Amino acid sequence: MASAATAPPPPASLRRIVAASLIGTTIEWYDFFLYGSAAALVFNKLFFPNTDPLVGTLLSFLTYAVGFAARPLGALVFGHYGDRIGRKKLLVLSLLMMGSATFAIGLLPTYATVGVAAPVLLTVLRLIQGFALGGEWGGAVLLVSEHGDAKRRGFWASWPQTGAPAGQLLATGVLSLLTALISDSAFTAWGWRIPFLLSGVLVMVGLWIRLSVDESPVFKEALARAEARKAASGDASEKTPLVDVLRHHWRDVLVAIGARMAENISYYVITAFILVYATTSAGVSKQTALNAVLIASAVHFAVIPAWGALSDRVGRRPVYLLGAAGVGLWMFPFFSLIDTGGFGNLILAVTVGLVLHGAMYAPQAAFFSEMFATRMRYSGASIGAQFASVAAGAPAPLIATALFVDYGNSTPIALYVIAAAVLTLIAVGVAKETRHRDLAQIDEDDAAGEKSAAARTADAHTA
């Protein structure tokens, strides 16, 4: 039975917590996806102008991938301090870092102005973006997971996940509006800066809401228990959360990494690489491709809470496995529909792909949260999620573009996503179902395990 400290908050309070997590996550993903779209559309011309267009696109996607490389470091740093001092403080910091870096990108000089310094500065700001996002995701989903109750955790924790399509929707919508209102030459010259500069306004709104919520009650209770244990034992030392994660939850970290392979790779192929493939292979205009992603992202936003609610009824694993299998099976029809060049077929291809992706993404927040004990949950969930990003999301547009350059068709790209789906099916297939786990009970189980291990060690020394 839940204690008073961990009892579910009133619905109004929970909605405010969800809103705080969602708006911050939306802004951070807006910043991140805005960069990805700009990398596909204009960065090759502005920062790598002395190369072949497709090679320039590869180089701009390489700076896109650099942001992913910084995400594990952000996960380690934010996870460490988030498990020690709380979720809320770190979430405020991550939002400030991401917003500042994005605003600065909007002020960057291009290669034509400062030469090689331009792509160098772009890469540095991209690293800051990645570092901040590495700490954002874990804190946002945990703040909701640890405030809610187990019966509806999948539904409530899925709302911060809608920040990804909401951010994609916002970024794509702003870009689509600009490309419709101004000429291609004007967009390339100065229009691309406007969405980046808008990030400054969005961050102020996000901070105002995020500063108004309370710290996670589950975390505060776990912190109090840890302080009481230290006082009783007289041991003032504090274990590093990363060490505890690797000692007690290394299998869960591997499951989380495997679970993200299909989810991460398919998402960036469907939403970022499509801007290259549709315009190059199918002869679709930038505006048409952006509009298709815009419509599909709206549907994606709507279905994520529905998938989250379904995971509360049937379990995290069945919903996740459905999404992984579905994405793998959809890849060949996905590219075939795009090849027709029809706007309706383009919408259908992206929408179905994102609906299936949502079946993985929606239960992911609750699934990962339920794997780890509270004082290592931020570290464990963040490390599992963000280390997978380096192997999955970071190189996905780069690999897809390289395969397209080498083979000139979509078959190897489809096989690439299918291989990722197989890895995810294996990882989630061997995982334990977590739907009914009590987050506070995980702490008690881990503490009991530590006492048992200490007793065995003492017995061995006595013998």
VOGU-3710 file (C-alpha; in Angstrom, 3 decimals, decimal comma):
1> masaatappp> 0,000/0,000/0,000  1,376/3,443/-0,881  2,461/5,679/1,958  1,086/9,153/2,407  4,232/10,538/0,822  3,797/8,513/-2,307  0,000/8,670/-2,636  -1,150/9,959/-6,023  -1,535/13,756/-6,102  -4,907/15,391/-6,853
11> paslrrivaa> -5,792/15,375/-10,587  -5,234/19,143/-10,919  -1,776/18,866/-9,377  -0,864/15,925/-11,582  -2,019/17,778/-14,683  0,211/20,721/-13,737  3,174/18,373/-13,326  2,439/16,762/-16,690  2,154/20,204/-18,302  5,506/21,285/-16,825
21> sligttiewy> 7,242/18,180/-18,151  5,477/18,354/-21,504  6,146/22,002/-22,297  9,814/21,754/-21,376  10,245/18,570/-23,381  8,400/20,124/-26,340  10,723/23,129/-26,349  13,845/20,971/-26,095  12,702/18,701/-28,927  11,678/21,743/-30,981
31> dfflygsaaa> 15,252/22,968/-30,672  16,707/19,557/-31,492  14,462/18,782/-34,461  14,773/22,281/-35,830  18,476/21,620/-36,217  17,792/18,307/-37,975  15,411/19,897/-40,455  17,789/22,780/-41,111  20,631/20,281/-41,611  18,591/18,575/-44,319
41> lvfnklffpn> 17,424/21,778/-46,007  19,995/24,597/-45,797  23,042/23,882/-43,612  24,840/22,115/-46,449  24,734/25,365/-48,449  25,481/27,737/-45,565  28,223/25,891/-43,693  29,612/23,408/-46,264  29,222/25,240/-49,603  32,349/23,947/-51,369
51> tdplvgtlls> 31,158/20,341/-51,707  28,796/18,268/-53,816  25,188/18,827/-52,584  24,743/15,273/-51,253  28,211/15,316/-49,667  27,314/18,648/-48,094  24,160/17,054/-46,729  26,275/14,231/-45,294  28,542/16,764/-43,576  25,596/18,707/-42,152
61> fltyavgfaa> 24,092/15,455/-40,853  27,501/14,721/-39,308  27,188/17,869/-37,174  23,645/16,659/-36,413  25,124/13,365/-35,184  27,643/15,183/-32,971  24,743/16,308/-30,786  23,919/12,684/-30,103  27,515/11,980/-29,103  27,157/14,511/-26,278
71> rplgalvfgh> 23,913/12,990/-25,000  25,497/10,112/-23,009  27,743/12,613/-21,228  24,676/14,699/-20,430  22,919/11,550/-19,184  25,839/10,734/-16,858  26,157/14,256/-15,430  22,463/15,093/-15,145  21,625/11,575/-13,952  24,287/11,728/-11,226
81> ygdrigrkkl> 23,092/15,045/-9,801  19,428/14,333/-10,480  19,684/11,212/-8,305  21,479/13,181/-5,576  19,753/16,563/-5,381  16,477/16,040/-7,248  14,802/16,074/-10,642  13,427/19,633/-10,755  16,693/21,605/-10,475  18,321/19,626/-13,282
91> lvlsllmmgs> 15,308/20,043/-15,552  15,487/23,825/-15,205  19,198/23,749/-16,065  18,707/21,511/-19,116  16,035/23,833/-20,502  18,260/26,889/-20,086  21,214/25,199/-21,789  19,238/23,924/-24,746  17,405/27,191/-25,332  20,559/29,314/-25,111
101> atfaigllpt> 22,436/27,121/-27,596  19,539/27,158/-30,069  19,153/30,945/-29,845  22,901/31,309/-30,480  22,665/29,163/-33,643  20,224/31,730/-35,006  22,938/34,385/-34,638  25,797/32,380/-36,190  27,799/33,787/-39,106  27,958/31,460/-42,113
111> yatvgvaapv> 30,920/30,036/-44,036  30,742/32,912/-46,502  31,370/35,359/-43,635  33,938/33,688/-41,344  35,075/30,603/-43,242  35,854/27,400/-41,386  35,029/29,007/-38,022  31,326/28,818/-38,960  30,985/25,003/-38,991  33,239/24,806/-35,898
121> lltvlrliqg> 30,935/27,147/-33,936  27,920/25,271/-35,237  29,391/21,988/-33,970  30,125/23,444/-30,505  26,560/24,685/-30,114  25,273/21,336/-31,322  27,335/19,637/-28,593  25,693/21,856/-25,973  22,265/20,976/-27,361  23,038/17,262/-27,153
131> falggewgga> 24,450/17,530/-23,623  21,304/19,282/-22,392  18,926/16,870/-24,115  20,835/13,934/-22,613  19,684/15,102/-19,197  16,223/16,364/-20,141  14,436/13,168/-21,108  15,131/11,155/-17,964  14,164/13,952/-15,588  10,959/14,854/-17,447
141> vllvsehgda> 9,545/11,325/-17,555  10,595/10,563/-13,974  8,937/13,684/-12,596  5,617/12,416/-13,969  6,193/8,705/-13,275  7,097/9,363/-9,648  4,092/11,645/-9,013  1,455/9,350/-10,515  0,030/5,999/-9,436  0,946/2,595/-10,848
151> krrgfwaswp> -2,478/1,907/-12,385  -2,243/4,776/-14,908  1,504/5,349/-15,006  1,771/4,315/-18,651  -0,810/6,920/-19,662  0,505/9,836/-17,596  4,191/9,119/-18,298  3,460/8,990/-22,025  2,561/12,693/-22,050  6,172/13,930/-21,787
161> qtgapagqll> 6,810/11,581/-24,725  4,376/13,626/-26,790  6,929/16,427/-26,460  8,859/14,777/-29,296  6,075/14,973/-31,905  4,937/18,311/-30,457  8,448/19,672/-30,901  8,615/18,140/-34,378  5,199/19,642/-35,138  6,266/23,063/-33,929
171> atgvlsllta> 9,635/23,011/-35,710  8,203/21,663/-38,955  5,226/24,031/-38,760  7,432/27,099/-38,387  9,704/25,954/-41,225  6,733/25,090/-43,429  5,163/28,505/-42,800  8,391/30,297/-43,626  9,006/28,345/-46,830  5,436/29,137/-47,892
181> lisdsaftaw> 5,729/32,870/-47,149  9,201/33,667/-48,428  11,267/32,607/-51,425  13,911/29,882/-51,285  16,651/32,498/-51,680  15,283/34,576/-48,794  14,929/31,496/-46,594  18,541/30,511/-47,309  19,799/34,070/-46,771  18,041/34,940/-43,494
191> gwripfllsg> 14,711/33,139/-43,037  16,251/30,017/-41,514  17,383/32,094/-38,494  13,857/33,021/-37,355  12,856/29,596/-35,898  16,110/29,425/-33,914  15,649/32,905/-32,466  12,049/32,085/-31,472  13,478/29,526/-29,046  14,367/32,340/-26,639
201> vlvmvglwir> 10,683/33,241/-26,170  9,658/29,601/-25,790  12,284/28,976/-23,090  10,946/31,834/-20,947  7,463/30,285/-21,067  8,854/26,839/-20,232  10,840/28,100/-17,264  7,849/29,927/-15,822  5,805/26,701/-15,827  8,612/24,331/-14,818
211> lsvdespvfk> 9,617/26,418/-11,776  6,047/26,172/-10,420  6,018/22,412/-9,730  7,183/20,447/-6,693  9,969/17,908/-6,477  9,041/14,222/-6,899  7,581/12,815/-3,628  9,078/9,396/-4,362  12,523/10,968/-4,641  12,094/12,989/-1,435
221> ealaraeark> 11,032/9,845/0,438  13,970/7,845/-0,941  16,355/10,655/0,007  14,992/10,707/3,558  15,431/6,934/3,870  18,999/7,181/2,607  19,797/9,941/5,118  18,275/7,867/7,935  20,351/4,826/6,958  23,525/6,932/6,912
231> aasgdasekt> 22,724/8,390/10,337  22,025/4,955/11,796  25,189/3,394/10,397  27,431/6,396/11,027  28,694/6,142/7,455  28,608/9,592/5,836  29,817/8,363/2,447  27,417/8,341/-0,506  27,520/5,839/-3,332  27,750/7,052/-6,908
241> plvdvlrhhw> 24,442/6,331/-8,723  26,312/5,122/-11,822  28,159/2,488/-9,775  24,876/1,262/-8,284  23,251/1,122/-11,722  26,059/-0,999/-13,155  26,053/-3,231/-10,071  22,325/-3,830/-9,652  20,706/-2,971/-13,006  23,210/-3,637/-15,796
251> rdvlvaigar> 20,811/-6,073/-17,466  18,083/-3,407/-17,452  20,485/-0,913/-19,038  21,178/-3,395/-21,851  17,445/-3,992/-22,330  16,836/-0,235/-22,536  19,599/0,173/-25,120  18,223/-2,662/-27,235  14,658/-1,391/-26,885  15,639/1,987/-28,311
261> maenisyyvi> 17,342/0,681/-31,460  14,236/0,346/-33,652  12,453/3,246/-31,976  15,332/5,692/-32,481  16,497/4,612/-35,947  13,012/4,421/-37,450  12,067/7,840/-36,097  14,979/9,696/-37,653  14,661/7,851/-40,950  10,947/8,681/-41,092
271> tafilvyatt> 11,202/12,343/-40,038  14,715/13,578/-40,975  16,020/11,420/-43,821  12,693/11,654/-45,630  13,431/15,342/-46,360  16,465/14,195/-48,350  14,936/11,113/-49,959  11,583/12,620/-50,984  13,129/15,733/-52,547  16,006/13,886/-54,260
281> sagvskqtal> 14,511/10,572/-55,363  10,797/11,294/-55,737  11,141/14,899/-56,935  8,894/16,186/-54,164  9,266/19,840/-53,156  10,594/20,824/-49,730  7,214/22,339/-48,893  5,359/19,110/-49,728  7,741/16,953/-47,679  7,521/19,311/-44,698
291> navliasavh> 3,716/19,374/-44,886  3,565/15,563/-44,865  5,768/15,397/-41,764  3,649/18,139/-40,184  0,382/16,232/-40,643  1,895/12,926/-39,527  3,395/14,535/-36,407  -0,061/15,753/-35,371  -1,383/12,186/-35,587  1,706/10,924/-33,749
301> favipawgal> 1,016/13,366/-30,906  -2,585/12,130/-30,611  -1,858/8,385/-30,573  0,976/8,356/-28,011  -1,306/8,754/-24,929  -3,618/6,080/-26,384  -0,710/3,632/-26,687  0,365/4,597/-23,144  -3,121/3,857/-21,807  -3,149/0,507/-23,639
311> sdrvgrrpvy> 0,150/-0,413/-21,952  -1,615/0,081/-18,593  -4,162/-2,538/-19,616  -2,106/-5,186/-21,439  1,473/-4,432/-20,356  4,468/-2,479/-21,604  6,053/-5,385/-23,502  3,118/-6,369/-25,792  2,617/-2,779/-26,969  6,342/-2,239/-27,478
321> llgaagvglw> 6,747/-5,503/-29,414  3,809/-4,583/-31,653  5,466/-1,283/-32,525  8,871/-2,834/-33,261  7,423/-5,544/-35,496  5,134/-3,064/-37,235  7,910/-0,597/-38,057  10,051/-3,372/-39,531  7,215/-4,638/-41,703  6,262/-1,116/-42,848
331> mfpffslidt> 9,643/-0,070/-44,269  9,272/-1,434/-47,812  5,711/-0,064/-48,228  6,964/3,215/-46,698  9,530/3,837/-49,424  7,266/2,501/-52,178  4,609/5,053/-51,270  7,149/7,899/-51,242  8,471/6,853/-54,656  5,068/7,559/-56,210
341> ggfgnlilav> 5,565/11,263/-55,452  1,900/11,697/-54,521  1,139/13,935/-51,542  -1,534/11,576/-50,191  0,819/8,595/-50,395  3,554/10,617/-48,704  1,203/11,458/-45,806  0,126/7,813/-45,530  3,725/6,563/-45,498  4,885/8,917/-42,737
351> tvglvlhgam> 1,695/8,716/-40,659  1,571/4,918/-40,466  5,288/4,855/-39,695  4,884/7,313/-36,807  1,779/5,584/-35,433  3,767/2,335/-35,223  6,715/4,218/-33,749  4,354/5,569/-31,075  3,621/2,032/-29,907  7,280/1,838/-28,857
361> yapqaaffse> 7,725/5,397/-27,696  4,572/5,677/-25,543  5,245/2,863/-23,024  8,987/3,574/-23,003  8,817/6,223/-20,256  6,988/4,022/-17,754  8,864/0,893/-18,860  12,301/2,410/-18,230  11,213/4,152/-15,004  9,940/0,874/-13,568
371> mfatrmrysg> 13,281/-0,873/-14,137  15,357/1,143/-11,651  15,397/2,068/-7,945  14,721/5,726/-7,095  18,244/6,827/-6,061  19,623/5,486/-9,348  16,541/5,866/-11,575  17,573/9,139/-13,255  21,007/7,682/-14,036  19,729/4,288/-15,149
381> asigaqfasv> 16,912/5,504/-17,391  19,048/8,278/-18,905  22,097/6,085/-19,526  20,048/3,334/-21,158  18,171/5,795/-23,353  21,029/8,098/-24,337  23,782/5,559/-24,915  21,424/3,925/-27,389  21,092/7,272/-29,155  24,786/7,204/-30,060
391> aagapaplia> 24,448/3,857/-31,824  20,934/4,405/-33,157  19,610/7,948/-33,628  22,940/9,715/-34,145  24,084/7,887/-37,286  20,626/7,028/-38,652  20,228/9,959/-41,123  23,949/9,736/-41,894  23,843/5,990/-42,622  20,602/6,296/-44,583
401> talfvdygns> 22,040/9,118/-46,715  25,300/7,203/-47,273  23,386/4,073/-48,326  21,308/6,173/-50,690  24,440/7,732/-52,206  26,113/4,336/-52,657  23,148/2,285/-53,918  20,789/4,881/-55,361  17,665/3,160/-54,016  15,799/2,553/-50,755
411> tpialyviaa> 16,261/-1,230/-50,355  19,401/-1,125/-48,143  17,815/1,630/-46,020  14,706/-0,487/-45,437  16,898/-3,467/-44,480  18,817/-1,238/-42,072  15,614/-0,351/-40,185  14,420/-3,974/-40,267  17,704/-5,110/-38,658  17,161/-2,562/-35,878
421> avltliavgv> 13,606/-3,867/-35,387  14,943/-7,398/-34,921  17,368/-6,191/-32,220  14,542/-4,443/-30,385  12,272/-7,491/-30,603  15,008/-9,585/-28,977  15,745/-7,037/-26,205  12,108/-6,442/-25,239  11,293/-10,139/-25,697  13,726/-11,171/-22,962
431> aketrhrdla> 12,772/-8,326/-20,606  10,451/-8,712/-17,628  7,025/-7,094/-17,619  7,045/-4,056/-15,298  3,451/-2,830/-15,473  2,493/-3,630/-11,853  5,756/-2,573/-10,198  5,564/-0,189/-7,238  8,368/2,381/-7,597  8,868/2,564/-3,816
441> qideddaage> 8,917/-1,235/-3,549  11,856/-1,390/-5,961  13,846/0,646/-3,415  12,949/-1,789/-0,637  13,880/-4,789/-2,779  17,251/-3,251/-3,639  17,920/-2,361/0,000  17,074/-5,921/1,023  19,417/-7,205/-1,666  22,223/-4,988/-0,393
451> ksaaartada> 21,694/-6,193/3,207  21,708/-9,800/2,045  24,930/-9,280/0,085  26,547/-7,529/3,062  25,521/-10,387/5,363  27,019/-12,964/2,989  30,249/-10,966/2,857  30,391/-10,747/6,673  29,772/-14,488/7,008  32,561/-15,200/4,549
461> hta> 35,012/-13,029/6,505  33,953/-14,691/9,795  34,478/-18,146/8,332
//
